[in-house]
Amino acid sequence: MARVLFIAGNTRSLIANRGDLIRAMQAAGHEVHALVPEYDLLPEIEELGIEWRTVGLRRTGINPVADAASIRELYRKIRDIRPDKVYAYTIKPVVYGVPAARWAGVPEVYAMITGMGYLFTGESPKQRLLRAVASRLYRFALRRTDAVFFQNPDDRALFAELGILDRRVRPVMVNGSGVHTERFAVAPFPDGPPVFLVIARLLNDKGIIEFVDAARRLKARYPEARFQILGPHDPNLPHAVAHELVESWRRDSAVELLGPQRDVRPFIANAHVYVLPSYREGTPRSVLEAMSMGRPIVTTDAPGCRETVIEGENGFLVPPRSVEPLAAAMERFILQPELIPTMGARSRVIAEEKYDVEKVNRVIMETMRLSDSGAGIRDSEVRGKESGDRELGAVRC
């Protein structure tokens, strides 16, 4: 039995995106712990049935003093938990948690790149500066990993282009976080006019503004069509849609703002077409959930998104940051409603064949040597602890 520690970027993703992986590890007899940022602790974490603690990771920004304190806290708590293996994902848990785990003497450390997000979707001076800093931090952290999981080939290619990934580190491709195809079962299409649904936080780089503009154009021509956005709005996040703009949407009959919802399944079931005009993703889980429930997809020909759609079979790909092609793709479903069930059925087949969570988790657990963990832990234990002691000694000097 191994003791596995997850270092999470936020509690919500640990529950929604890693819950099935955690349960698979528990079913295999492993003991699971987690460190989660204290800023977004959710009581639902108790439902995972794991040991967990909070850490003072800041949500955004780079502050050398605060981040050094976070690394020290991570090191102390990792040393106290004494895991056999660490699994870190999202940027701060990776760039700070991986080195802290090695210094704490953890035998095996793994990282998951879940997407490049805000820093890699724009060219503002701030984004370019933070991107350069993040690349250096990634390069330092990832050379200390036993393997790095990528959710799409574009991110892996970018890391190679930027020289982030050491040649000695093993890259492993997985099909996103997977989707529980039984939980997200096929749902019959509702009666009535077409409903187009987006599930995302209200961020500029999710393509929310483009979706609303496209919806306005289509609503003027097809007033019976409905356009919905499900997700929270946090104006404190980088690239959040401006508060004034969101308020104007609330007064606009073109789109329905559904807010955050704990269970998205009823809303996917009530929609005919799922839309995600994001600028870049790891692999968008909401798209996988909609595919599993038998919905056709409109998304962007962008990293992470393009892998989910076979053009013309289960949906359409459109250029990111563009309104007219997005509106045209959605209009095709209004003018040709017979495409909806045909493409929706194909989405379900792709979800089962490529994105089923059991298949994704099997790759991760085999890479982490958790399918038959005993020998793996013993083989790596001395090497990992000696390496951690050497690195810790260098830091103390």
Secondary structure, 3 states (H helix, E strand, C coil): CCEEEEECCCHHHHHHHHHHHHHHHHHCCCEEEEEEEHHHCCHHHHHHCCEEEEECCCCCCCCHHHHHHHHHHHHHHHHHHCCCEEEEECHHHHHHHHHHHHHCCCCEEEEEECCCHHHHCCCCHHHHHHHHHHHHHHHHHHCCCCEEEECCHHHHHHHHHCCCCCCCCEEEECCCCCECCCCCCCCCCCCCCCEEEEECCCEHHHCHHHHHHHHHHHHHHCCCCEEEEECCCCCCCCCECCHHHHHHHHCCCCCEEEECCCCCHHHHHCCCEEEECCCCCCCCHHHHHHHHCCCCEEEECCCCCHHHCCECCCEEEECCCCCHHHHHHHHHHHHCCCHHHHHHHHHHHHHHHHHEHHHHHHHHHHHCCCCCHHHHHHHHHHHHHHHHHHHHHHHHC
